[in-house]
């Protein structure tokens, strides 16, 4: 069974490829001790360089959080 699982993993790994788009938008939701979400925007500068901006908010019974970040990749 281990060999079969390894075969399936390697087979599907060979089919996976990255997608390159000039812009991308993403949403992350969380639940648990803190509930909230985050919106992410990526702007492609070239084939290898990107800017990413994130804005998020979360709340807990005792406090609330607000998050803004930026990343150069």
mmCIF file of the N, C-alpha and C atoms, coordinates in Angstrom:
data_MODEL
# 
_entry.id   MODEL 
# 
loop_
_atom_site.group_PDB 
_atom_site.id 
_atom_site.type_symbol 
_atom_site.label_atom_id 
_atom_site.label_alt_id 
_atom_site.label_comp_id 
_atom_site.label_asym_id 
_atom_site.label_entity_id 
_atom_site.label_seq_id 
_atom_site.pdbx_PDB_ins_code 
_atom_site.Cartn_x 
_atom_site.Cartn_y 
_atom_site.Cartn_z 
_atom_site.occupancy 
_atom_site.B_iso_or_equiv 
_atom_site.pdbx_formal_charge 
_atom_site.auth_seq_id 
_atom_site.auth_comp_id 
_atom_site.auth_asym_id 
_atom_site.auth_atom_id 
_atom_site.pdbx_PDB_model_num 
ATOM 1   N N  . UNK A 1 1  ? 0.819   -1.190 0.000   1.00 0.00 ? 1  UNK A N  1 
ATOM 2   C CA . UNK A 1 1  ? 0.000   0.000  0.000   1.00 0.00 ? 1  UNK A CA 1 
ATOM 3   C C  . UNK A 1 1  ? 0.868   1.260  0.000   1.00 0.00 ? 1  UNK A C  1 
ATOM 4   N N  . UNK A 1 2  ? 2.006   1.216  0.704   1.00 0.00 ? 2  UNK A N  1 
ATOM 5   C CA . UNK A 1 2  ? 2.887   2.377  0.731   1.00 0.00 ? 2  UNK A CA 1 
ATOM 6   C C  . UNK A 1 2  ? 3.421   2.690  -0.662  1.00 0.00 ? 2  UNK A C  1 
ATOM 7   N N  . UNK A 1 3  ? 3.729   1.649  -1.429  1.00 0.00 ? 3  UNK A N  1 
ATOM 8   C CA . UNK A 1 3  ? 4.252   1.864  -2.775  1.00 0.00 ? 3  UNK A CA 1 
ATOM 9   C C  . UNK A 1 3  ? 3.184   2.461  -3.683  1.00 0.00 ? 3  UNK A C  1 
ATOM 10  N N  . UNK A 1 4  ? 1.945   2.046  -3.502  1.00 0.00 ? 4  UNK A N  1 
ATOM 11  C CA . UNK A 1 4  ? 0.854   2.594  -4.292  1.00 0.00 ? 4  UNK A CA 1 
ATOM 12  C C  . UNK A 1 4  ? 0.650   4.074  -3.977  1.00 0.00 ? 4  UNK A C  1 
ATOM 13  N N  . UNK A 1 5  ? 0.669   4.433  -2.691  1.00 0.00 ? 5  UNK A N  1 
ATOM 14  C CA . UNK A 1 5  ? 0.519   5.834  -2.290  1.00 0.00 ? 5  UNK A CA 1 
ATOM 15  C C  . UNK A 1 5  ? 1.670   6.677  -2.838  1.00 0.00 ? 5  UNK A C  1 
ATOM 16  N N  . UNK A 1 6  ? 2.874   6.154  -2.790  1.00 0.00 ? 6  UNK A N  1 
ATOM 17  C CA . UNK A 1 6  ? 4.023   6.869  -3.333  1.00 0.00 ? 6  UNK A CA 1 
ATOM 18  C C  . UNK A 1 6  ? 3.873   7.065  -4.841  1.00 0.00 ? 6  UNK A C  1 
ATOM 19  N N  . UNK A 1 7  ? 3.415   6.042  -5.539  1.00 0.00 ? 7  UNK A N  1 
ATOM 20  C CA . UNK A 1 7  ? 3.198   6.140  -6.974  1.00 0.00 ? 7  UNK A CA 1 
ATOM 21  C C  . UNK A 1 7  ? 2.168   7.225  -7.293  1.00 0.00 ? 7  UNK A C  1 
ATOM 22  N N  . UNK A 1 8  ? 1.053   7.237  -6.570  1.00 0.00 ? 8  UNK A N  1 
ATOM 23  C CA . UNK A 1 8  ? 0.006   8.246  -6.795  1.00 0.00 ? 8  UNK A CA 1 
ATOM 24  C C  . UNK A 1 8  ? 0.552   9.643  -6.520  1.00 0.00 ? 8  UNK A C  1 
ATOM 25  N N  . UNK A 1 9  ? 1.297   9.808  -5.427  1.00 0.00 ? 9  UNK A N  1 
ATOM 26  C CA . UNK A 1 9  ? 1.876   11.111 -5.089  1.00 0.00 ? 9  UNK A CA 1 
ATOM 27  C C  . UNK A 1 9  ? 2.816   11.589 -6.197  1.00 0.00 ? 9  UNK A C  1 
ATOM 28  N N  . UNK A 1 10 ? 3.712   10.739 -6.651  1.00 0.00 ? 10 UNK A N  1 
ATOM 29  C CA . UNK A 1 10 ? 4.667   11.126 -7.693  1.00 0.00 ? 10 UNK A CA 1 
ATOM 30  C C  . UNK A 1 10 ? 3.961   11.391 -9.020  1.00 0.00 ? 10 UNK A C  1 
ATOM 31  N N  . UNK A 1 11 ? 2.925   10.631 -9.317  1.00 0.00 ? 11 UNK A N  1 
ATOM 32  C CA . UNK A 1 11 ? 2.186   10.835 -10.562 1.00 0.00 ? 11 UNK A CA 1 
ATOM 33  C C  . UNK A 1 11 ? 1.531   12.215 -10.588 1.00 0.00 ? 11 UNK A C  1 
ATOM 34  N N  . UNK A 1 12 ? 0.833   12.571 -9.510  1.00 0.00 ? 12 UNK A N  1 
ATOM 35  C CA . UNK A 1 12 ? 0.149   13.861 -9.477  1.00 0.00 ? 12 UNK A CA 1 
ATOM 36  C C  . UNK A 1 12 ? 1.114   15.020 -9.286  1.00 0.00 ? 12 UNK A C  1 
ATOM 37  N N  . UNK A 1 13 ? 2.257   14.800 -8.653  1.00 0.00 ? 13 UNK A N  1 
ATOM 38  C CA . UNK A 1 13 ? 3.256   15.850 -8.513  1.00 0.00 ? 13 UNK A CA 1 
ATOM 39  C C  . UNK A 1 13 ? 3.790   16.260 -9.884  1.00 0.00 ? 13 UNK A C  1 
ATOM 40  N N  . UNK A 1 14 ? 3.926   15.319 -10.783 1.00 0.00 ? 14 UNK A N  1 
ATOM 41  C CA . UNK A 1 14 ? 4.387   15.632 -12.139 1.00 0.00 ? 14 UNK A CA 1 
ATOM 42  C C  . UNK A 1 14 ? 3.386   16.421 -12.949 1.00 0.00 ? 14 UNK A C  1 
ATOM 43  N N  . UNK A 1 15 ? 2.112   16.399 -12.562 1.00 0.00 ? 15 UNK A N  1 
ATOM 44  C CA . UNK A 1 15 ? 1.076   17.128 -13.297 1.00 0.00 ? 15 UNK A CA 1 
ATOM 45  C C  . UNK A 1 15 ? 0.879   18.551 -12.813 1.00 0.00 ? 15 UNK A C  1 
ATOM 46  N N  . UNK A 1 16 ? 1.441   18.888 -11.659 1.00 0.00 ? 16 UNK A N  1 
ATOM 47  C CA . UNK A 1 16 ? 1.235   20.199 -11.060 1.00 0.00 ? 16 UNK A CA 1 
ATOM 48  C C  . UNK A 1 16 ? 2.163   21.215 -11.699 1.00 0.00 ? 16 UNK A C  1 
ATOM 49  N N  . UNK A 1 17 ? 1.623   22.385 -12.011 1.00 0.00 ? 17 UNK A N  1 
ATOM 50  C CA . UNK A 1 17 ? 2.459   23.469 -12.544 1.00 0.00 ? 17 UNK A CA 1 
ATOM 51  C C  . UNK A 1 17 ? 1.982   24.795 -11.959 1.00 0.00 ? 17 UNK A C  1 
ATOM 52  N N  . UNK A 1 18 ? 2.873   25.739 -11.879 1.00 0.00 ? 18 UNK A N  1 
ATOM 53  C CA . UNK A 1 18 ? 2.540   27.052 -11.335 1.00 0.00 ? 18 UNK A CA 1 
ATOM 54  C C  . UNK A 1 18 ? 1.863   27.896 -12.397 1.00 0.00 ? 18 UNK A C  1 
ATOM 55  N N  . UNK A 1 19 ? 0.966   28.749 -11.935 1.00 0.00 ? 19 UNK A N  1 
ATOM 56  C CA . UNK A 1 19 ? 0.297   29.675 -12.837 1.00 0.00 ? 19 UNK A CA 1 
ATOM 57  C C  . UNK A 1 19 ? 0.893   31.054 -12.631 1.00 0.00 ? 19 UNK A C  1 
ATOM 58  N N  . UNK A 1 20 ? 1.193   31.720 -13.713 1.00 0.00 ? 20 UNK A N  1 
ATOM 59  C CA . UNK A 1 20 ? 1.764   33.056 -13.639 1.00 0.00 ? 20 UNK A CA 1 
ATOM 60  C C  . UNK A 1 20 ? 0.754   34.030 -14.236 1.00 0.00 ? 20 UNK A C  1 
ATOM 61  N N  . UNK A 1 21 ? 0.256   34.926 -13.399 1.00 0.00 ? 21 UNK A N  1 
ATOM 62  C CA . UNK A 1 21 ? -0.689  35.953 -13.821 1.00 0.00 ? 21 UNK A CA 1 
ATOM 63  C C  . UNK A 1 21 ? -0.143  37.302 -13.367 1.00 0.00 ? 21 UNK A C  1 
ATOM 64  N N  . UNK A 1 22 ? -0.463  38.368 -14.096 1.00 0.00 ? 22 UNK A N  1 
ATOM 65  C CA . UNK A 1 22 ? 0.035   39.678 -13.674 1.00 0.00 ? 22 UNK A CA 1 
ATOM 66  C C  . UNK A 1 22 ? -0.603  40.175 -12.371 1.00 0.00 ? 22 UNK A C  1 
ATOM 67  N N  . UNK A 1 23 ? -1.819  39.714 -12.069 1.00 0.00 ? 23 UNK A N  1 
ATOM 68  C CA . UNK A 1 23 ? -2.513  40.139 -10.853 1.00 0.00 ? 23 UNK A CA 1 
ATOM 69  C C  . UNK A 1 23 ? -3.206  38.936 -10.238 1.00 0.00 ? 23 UNK A C  1 
ATOM 70  N N  . UNK A 1 24 ? -3.341  38.934 -8.914  1.00 0.00 ? 24 UNK A N  1 
ATOM 71  C CA . UNK A 1 24 ? -4.039  37.854 -8.227  1.00 0.00 ? 24 UNK A CA 1 
ATOM 72  C C  . UNK A 1 24 ? -4.695  38.407 -6.965  1.00 0.00 ? 24 UNK A C  1 
ATOM 73  N N  . UNK A 1 25 ? -5.883  37.897 -6.663  1.00 0.00 ? 25 UNK A N  1 
ATOM 74  C CA . UNK A 1 25 ? -6.612  38.280 -5.463  1.00 0.00 ? 25 UNK A CA 1 
ATOM 75  C C  . UNK A 1 25 ? -6.949  37.006 -4.702  1.00 0.00 ? 25 UNK A C  1 
ATOM 76  N N  . UNK A 1 26 ? -6.778  37.037 -3.387  1.00 0.00 ? 26 UNK A N  1 
ATOM 77  C CA . UNK A 1 26 ? -7.080  35.871 -2.575  1.00 0.00 ? 26 UNK A CA 1 
ATOM 78  C C  . UNK A 1 26 ? -7.794  36.262 -1.299  1.00 0.00 ? 26 UNK A C  1 
ATOM 79  N N  . UNK A 1 27 ? -8.511  35.306 -0.731  1.00 0.00 ? 27 UNK A N  1 
ATOM 80  C CA . UNK A 1 27 ? -9.239  35.511 0.515   1.00 0.00 ? 27 UNK A CA 1 
ATOM 81  C C  . UNK A 1 27 ? -8.911  34.356 1.448   1.00 0.00 ? 27 UNK A C  1 
ATOM 82  N N  . UNK A 1 28 ? -8.624  34.676 2.701   1.00 0.00 ? 28 UNK A N  1 
ATOM 83  C CA . UNK A 1 28 ? -8.377  33.665 3.732   1.00 0.00 ? 28 UNK A CA 1 
ATOM 84  C C  . UNK A 1 28 ? -9.366  33.899 4.867   1.00 0.00 ? 28 UNK A C  1 
ATOM 85  N N  . UNK A 1 29 ? -10.034 32.846 5.283   1.00 0.00 ? 29 UNK A N  1 
ATOM 86  C CA . UNK A 1 29 ? -10.958 32.933 6.406   1.00 0.00 ? 29 UNK A CA 1 
ATOM 87  C C  . UNK A 1 29 ? -10.438 32.058 7.535   1.00 0.00 ? 29 UNK A C  1 
ATOM 88  N N  . UNK A 1 30 ? -10.682 32.477 8.769   1.00 0.00 ? 30 UNK A N  1 
ATOM 89  C CA . UNK A 1 30 ? -10.226 31.682 9.911   1.00 0.00 ? 30 UNK A CA 1 
ATOM 90  C C  . UNK A 1 30 ? -11.355 31.551 10.918  1.00 0.00 ? 30 UNK A C  1 
ATOM 91  N N  . UNK A 1 31 ? -11.338 30.447 11.611  1.00 0.00 ? 31 UNK A N  1 
ATOM 92  C CA . UNK A 1 31 ? -12.299 30.200 12.687  1.00 0.00 ? 31 UNK A CA 1 
ATOM 93  C C  . UNK A 1 31 ? -11.574 29.434 13.779  1.00 0.00 ? 31 UNK A C  1 
ATOM 94  N N  . UNK A 1 32 ? -12.030 29.560 14.968  1.00 0.00 ? 32 UNK A N  1 
ATOM 95  C CA . UNK A 1 32 ? -11.380 28.915 16.101  1.00 0.00 ? 32 UNK A CA 1 
ATOM 96  C C  . UNK A 1 32 ? -11.389 29.874 17.268  1.00 0.00 ? 32 UNK A C  1 
ATOM 97  N N  . UNK A 1 33 ? -10.231 30.074 17.904  1.00 0.00 ? 33 UNK A N  1 
ATOM 98  C CA . UNK A 1 33 ? -10.185 31.031 19.010  1.00 0.00 ? 33 UNK A CA 1 
ATOM 99  C C  . UNK A 1 33 ? -10.331 32.461 18.507  1.00 0.00 ? 33 UNK A C  1 
ATOM 100 N N  . UNK A 1 34 ? -9.874  32.723 17.293  1.00 0.00 ? 34 UNK A N  1 
ATOM 101 C CA . UNK A 1 34 ? -10.061 34.024 16.652  1.00 0.00 ? 34 UNK A CA 1 
ATOM 102 C C  . UNK A 1 34 ? -10.798 33.802 15.345  1.00 0.00 ? 34 UNK A C  1 
ATOM 103 N N  . UNK A 1 35 ? -11.836 34.580 15.105  1.00 0.00 ? 35 UNK A N  1 
ATOM 104 C CA . UNK A 1 35 ? -12.556 34.488 13.838  1.00 0.00 ? 35 UNK A CA 1 
ATOM 105 C C  . UNK A 1 35 ? -12.302 35.759 13.054  1.00 0.00 ? 35 UNK A C  1 
ATOM 106 N N  . UNK A 1 36 ? -12.070 35.603 11.760  1.00 0.00 ? 36 UNK A N  1 
ATOM 107 C CA . UNK A 1 36 ? -11.797 36.761 10.936  1.00 0.00 ? 36 UNK A CA 1 
ATOM 108 C C  . UNK A 1 36 ? -11.429 36.351 9.538   1.00 0.00 ? 36 UNK A C  1 
ATOM 109 N N  . UNK A 1 37 ? -10.769 37.261 8.841   1.00 0.00 ? 37 UNK A N  1 
ATOM 110 C CA . UNK A 1 37 ? -10.370 36.974 7.481   1.00 0.00 ? 37 UNK A CA 1 
ATOM 111 C C  . UNK A 1 37 ? -9.322  37.945 6.995   1.00 0.00 ? 37 UNK A C  1 
ATOM 112 N N  . UNK A 1 38 ? -8.827  37.667 5.798   1.00 0.00 ? 38 UNK A N  1 
ATOM 113 C CA . UNK A 1 38 ? -7.779  38.483 5.202   1.00 0.00 ? 38 UNK A CA 1 
ATOM 114 C C  . UNK A 1 38 ? -7.972  38.509 3.695   1.00 0.00 ? 38 UNK A C  1 
ATOM 115 N N  . UNK A 1 39 ? -7.752  39.650 3.101   1.00 0.00 ? 39 UNK A N  1 
ATOM 116 C CA . UNK A 1 39 ? -7.789  39.799 1.646   1.00 0.00 ? 39 UNK A CA 1 
ATOM 117 C C  . UNK A 1 39 ? -6.370  40.084 1.186   1.00 0.00 ? 39 UNK A C  1 
ATOM 118 N N  . UNK A 1 40 ? -5.939  39.377 0.154   1.00 0.00 ? 40 UNK A N  1 
ATOM 119 C CA . UNK A 1 40 ? -4.582  39.492 -0.363  1.00 0.00 ? 40 UNK A CA 1 
ATOM 120 C C  . UNK A 1 40 ? -4.636  39.898 -1.838  1.00 0.00 ? 40 UNK A C  1 
ATOM 121 N N  . UNK A 1 41 ? -3.764  40.809 -2.228  1.00 0.00 ? 41 UNK A N  1 
ATOM 122 C CA . UNK A 1 41 ? -3.662  41.239 -3.618  1.00 0.00 ? 41 UNK A CA 1 
ATOM 123 C C  . UNK A 1 41 ? -2.201  41.156 -4.039  1.00 0.00 ? 41 UNK A C  1 
ATOM 124 N N  . UNK A 1 42 ? -1.936  40.495 -5.164  1.00 0.00 ? 42 UNK A N  1 
ATOM 125 C CA . UNK A 1 42 ? -0.577  40.416 -5.702  1.00 0.00 ? 42 UNK A CA 1 
ATOM 126 C C  . UNK A 1 42 ? -0.532  41.133 -7.042  1.00 0.00 ? 42 UNK A C  1 
ATOM 127 N N  . UNK A 1 43 ? 0.507   41.927 -7.212  1.00 0.00 ? 43 UNK A N  1 
ATOM 128 C CA . UNK A 1 43 ? 0.736   42.657 -8.458  1.00 0.00 ? 43 UNK A CA 1 
ATOM 129 C C  . UNK A 1 43 ? 2.080   42.221 -9.023  1.00 0.00 ? 43 UNK A C  1 
ATOM 130 N N  . UNK A 1 44 ? 2.062   41.638 -10.200 1.00 0.00 ? 44 UNK A N  1 
ATOM 131 C CA . UNK A 1 44 ? 3.292   41.176 -10.821 1.00 0.00 ? 44 UNK A CA 1 
ATOM 132 C C  . UNK A 1 44 ? 4.081   42.315 -11.435 1.00 0.00 ? 44 UNK A C  1 
ATOM 133 N N  . UNK A 1 45 ? 5.344   42.414 -11.067 1.00 0.00 ? 45 UNK A N  1 
ATOM 134 C CA . UNK A 1 45 ? 6.231   43.420 -11.644 1.00 0.00 ? 45 UNK A CA 1 
ATOM 135 C C  . UNK A 1 45 ? 6.963   42.860 -12.861 1.00 0.00 ? 45 UNK A C  1 
ATOM 136 N N  . UNK A 1 46 ? 7.333   41.591 -12.791 1.00 0.00 ? 46 UNK A N  1 
ATOM 137 C CA . UNK A 1 46 ? 7.978   40.880 -13.894 1.00 0.00 ? 46 UNK A CA 1 
ATOM 138 C C  . UNK A 1 46 ? 7.695   39.397 -13.695 1.00 0.00 ? 46 UNK A C  1 
ATOM 139 N N  . UNK A 1 47 ? 8.354   38.537 -14.446 1.00 0.00 ? 47 UNK A N  1 
ATOM 140 C CA . UNK A 1 47 ? 8.142   37.101 -14.298 1.00 0.00 ? 47 UNK A CA 1 
ATOM 141 C C  . UNK A 1 47 ? 8.618   36.580 -12.945 1.00 0.00 ? 47 UNK A C  1 
ATOM 142 N N  . UNK A 1 48 ? 9.558   37.269 -12.312 1.00 0.00 ? 48 UNK A N  1 
ATOM 143 C CA . UNK A 1 48 ? 10.141  36.784 -11.060 1.00 0.00 ? 48 UNK A CA 1 
ATOM 144 C C  . UNK A 1 48 ? 9.844   37.665 -9.854  1.00 0.00 ? 48 UNK A C  1 
ATOM 145 N N  . UNK A 1 49 ? 9.328   38.871 -10.043 1.00 0.00 ? 49 UNK A N  1 
ATOM 146 C CA . UNK A 1 49 ? 9.130   39.819 -8.944  1.00 0.00 ? 49 UNK A CA 1 
ATOM 147 C C  . UNK A 1 49 ? 7.656   40.164 -8.794  1.00 0.00 ? 49 UNK A C  1 
ATOM 148 N N  . UNK A 1 50 ? 7.204   40.221 -7.534  1.00 0.00 ? 50 UNK A N  1 
ATOM 149 C CA . UNK A 1 50 ? 5.819   40.541 -7.239  1.00 0.00 ? 50 UNK A CA 1 
ATOM 150 C C  . UNK A 1 50 ? 5.735   41.427 -6.002  1.00 0.00 ? 50 UNK A C  1 
ATOM 151 N N  . UNK A 1 51 ? 4.683   42.219 -5.938  1.00 0.00 ? 51 UNK A N  1 
ATOM 152 C CA . UNK A 1 51 ? 4.317   42.943 -4.729  1.00 0.00 ? 51 UNK A CA 1 
ATOM 153 C C  . UNK A 1 51 ? 3.044   42.308 -4.190  1.00 0.00 ? 51 UNK A C  1 
ATOM 154 N N  . UNK A 1 52 ? 2.994   42.104 -2.884  1.00 0.00 ? 52 UNK A N  1 
ATOM 155 C CA . UNK A 1 52 ? 1.798   41.539 -2.271  1.00 0.00 ? 52 UNK A CA 1 
ATOM 156 C C  . UNK A 1 52 ? 1.342   42.445 -1.144  1.00 0.00 ? 52 UNK A C  1 
ATOM 157 N N  . UNK A 1 53 ? 0.040   42.733 -1.100  1.00 0.00 ? 53 UNK A N  1 
ATOM 158 C CA . UNK A 1 53 ? -0.556  43.559 -0.066  1.00 0.00 ? 53 UNK A CA 1 
ATOM 159 C C  . UNK A 1 53 ? -1.650  42.754 0.621   1.00 0.00 ? 53 UNK A C  1 
ATOM 160 N N  . UNK A 1 54 ? -1.672  42.801 1.953   1.00 0.00 ? 54 UNK A N  1 
ATOM 161 C CA . UNK A 1 54 ? -2.645  42.055 2.742   1.00 0.00 ? 54 UNK A CA 1 
ATOM 162 C C  . UNK A 1 54 ? -3.357  42.988 3.708   1.00 0.00 ? 54 UNK A C  1 
ATOM 163 N N  . UNK A 1 55 ? -4.670  42.809 3.839   1.00 0.00 ? 55 UNK A N  1 
ATOM 164 C CA . UNK A 1 55 ? -5.476  43.535 4.813   1.00 0.00 ? 55 UNK A CA 1 
ATOM 165 C C  . UNK A 1 55 ? -6.353  42.508 5.505   1.00 0.00 ? 55 UNK A C  1 
ATOM 166 N N  . UNK A 1 56 ? -6.309  42.490 6.837   1.00 0.00 ? 56 UNK A N  1 
ATOM 167 C CA . UNK A 1 56 ? -7.075  41.492 7.565   1.00 0.00 ? 56 UNK A CA 1 
ATOM 168 C C  . UNK A 1 56 ? -7.630  42.021 8.868   1.00 0.00 ? 56 UNK A C  1 
ATOM 169 N N  . UNK A 1 57 ? -8.621  41.321 9.360   1.00 0.00 ? 57 UNK A N  1 
ATOM 170 C CA . UNK A 1 57 ? -9.226  41.661 10.647  1.00 0.00 ? 57 UNK A CA 1 
ATOM 171 C C  . UNK A 1 57 ? -9.642  40.365 11.331  1.00 0.00 ? 57 UNK A C  1 
ATOM 172 N N  . UNK A 1 58 ? -9.571  40.361 12.654  1.00 0.00 ? 58 UNK A N  1 
ATOM 173 C CA . UNK A 1 58 ? -9.982  39.203 13.444  1.00 0.00 ? 58 UNK A CA 1 
ATOM 174 C C  . UNK A 1 58 ? -10.530 39.696 14.775  1.00 0.00 ? 58 UNK A C  1 
ATOM 175 N N  . UNK A 1 59 ? -11.388 38.897 15.353  1.00 0.00 ? 59 UNK A N  1 
ATOM 176 C CA . UNK A 1 59 ? -11.925 39.277 16.659  1.00 0.00 ? 59 UNK A CA 1 
ATOM 177 C C  . UNK A 1 59 ? -11.919 38.067 17.590  1.00 0.00 ? 59 UNK A C  1 
ATOM 178 N N  . UNK A 1 60 ? -11.735 38.361 18.832  1.00 0.00 ? 60 UNK A N  1 
ATOM 179 C CA . UNK A 1 60 ? -11.741 37.386 19.908  1.00 0.00 ? 60 UNK A CA 1 
ATOM 180 C C  . UNK A 1 60 ? -12.718 37.917 20.955  1.00 0.00 ? 60 UNK A C  1 
ATOM 181 N N  . UNK A 1 61 ? -13.046 37.117 21.893  1.00 0.00 ? 61 UNK A N  1 
ATOM 182 C CA . UNK A 1 61 ? -13.979 37.547 22.938  1.00 0.00 ? 61 UNK A CA 1 
ATOM 183 C C  . UNK A 1 61 ? -13.462 38.779 23.680  1.00 0.00 ? 61 UNK A C  1 
ATOM 184 N N  . UNK A 1 62 ? -12.133 38.884 23.873  1.00 0.00 ? 62 UNK A N  1 
ATOM 185 C CA . UNK A 1 62 ? -11.564 39.967 24.677  1.00 0.00 ? 62 UNK A CA 1 
ATOM 186 C C  . UNK A 1 62 ? -10.900 41.079 23.867  1.00 0.00 ? 62 UNK A C  1 
ATOM 187 N N  . UNK A 1 63 ? -10.681 40.891 22.571  1.00 0.00 ? 63 UNK A N  1 
ATOM 188 C CA . UNK A 1 63 ? -9.966  41.897 21.793  1.00 0.00 ? 63 UNK A CA 1 
ATOM 189 C C  . UNK A 1 63 ? -10.280 41.746 20.309  1.00 0.00 ? 63 UNK A C  1 
ATOM 190 N N  . UNK A 1 64 ? -9.885  42.760 19.545  1.00 0.00 ? 64 UNK A N  1 
ATOM 191 C CA . UNK A 1 64 ? -10.011 42.750 18.083  1.00 0.00 ? 64 UNK A CA 1 
ATOM 192 C C  . UNK A 1 64 ? -8.662  43.095 17.476  1.00 0.00 ? 64 UNK A C  1 
ATOM 193 N N  . UNK A 1 65 ? -8.400  42.566 16.297  1.00 0.00 ? 65 UNK A N  1 
ATOM 194 C CA . UNK A 1 65 ? -7.138  42.802 15.607  1.00 0.00 ? 65 UNK A CA 1 
ATOM 195 C C  . UNK A 1 65 ? -7.399  43.372 14.220  1.00 0.00 ? 65 UNK A C  1 
ATOM 196 N N  . UNK A 1 66 ? -6.498  44.236 13.756  1.00 0.00 ? 66 UNK A N  1 
ATOM 197 C CA . UNK A 1 66 ? -6.518  44.746 12.391  1.00 0.00 ? 66 UNK A CA 1 
ATOM 198 C C  . UNK A 1 66 ? -5.095  44.661 11.862  1.00 0.00 ? 66 UNK A C  1 
ATOM 199 N N  . UNK A 1 67 ? -4.929  44.177 10.660  1.00 0.00 ? 67 UNK A N  1 
ATOM 200 C CA . UNK A 1 67 ? -3.597  43.882 10.129  1.00 0.00 ? 67 UNK A CA 1 
ATOM 201 C C  . UNK A 1 67 ? -3.476  44.434 8.715   1.00 0.00 ? 67 UNK A C  1 
ATOM 202 N N  . UNK A 1 68 ? -2.396  45.140 8.433   1.00 0.00 ? 68 UNK A N  1 
ATOM 203 C CA . UNK A 1 68 ? -2.055  45.590 7.086   1.00 0.00 ? 68 UNK A CA 1 
ATOM 204 C C  . UNK A 1 68 ? -0.587  45.268 6.862   1.00 0.00 ? 68 UNK A C  1 
ATOM 205 N N  . UNK A 1 69 ? -0.259  44.614 5.734   1.00 0.00 ? 69 UNK A N  1 
ATOM 206 C CA . UNK A 1 69 ? 1.142   44.290 5.472   1.00 0.00 ? 69 UNK A CA 1 
ATOM 207 C C  . UNK A 1 69 ? 1.406   44.329 3.978   1.00 0.00 ? 69 UNK A C  1 
ATOM 208 N N  . UNK A 1 70 ? 2.672   44.466 3.647   1.00 0.00 ? 70 UNK A N  1 
ATOM 209 C CA . UNK A 1 70 ? 3.120   44.438 2.264   1.00 0.00 ? 70 UNK A CA 1 
ATOM 210 C C  . UNK A 1 70 ? 4.397   43.647 2.156   1.00 0.00 ? 70 UNK A C  1 
ATOM 211 N N  . UNK A 1 71 ? 4.546   42.932 1.030   1.00 0.00 ? 71 UNK A N  1 
ATOM 212 C CA . UNK A 1 71 ? 5.704   42.080 0.826   1.00 0.00 ? 71 UNK A CA 1 
ATOM 213 C C  . UNK A 1 71 ? 6.211   42.225 -0.600  1.00 0.00 ? 71 UNK A C  1 
ATOM 214 N N  . UNK A 1 72 ? 7.526   42.284 -0.752  1.00 0.00 ? 72 UNK A N  1 
ATOM 215 C CA . UNK A 1 72 ? 8.157   42.239 -2.068  1.00 0.00 ? 72 UNK A CA 1 
ATOM 216 C C  . UNK A 1 72 ? 8.750   40.851 -2.228  1.00 0.00 ? 72 UNK A C  1 
ATOM 217 N N  . UNK A 1 73 ? 8.328   40.147 -3.263  1.00 0.00 ? 73 UNK A N  1 
ATOM 218 C CA . UNK A 1 73 ? 8.826   38.785 -3.492  1.00 0.00 ? 73 UNK A CA 1 
ATOM 219 C C  . UNK A 1 73 ? 9.636   38.759 -4.749  1.00 0.00 ? 73 UNK A C  1 
# 
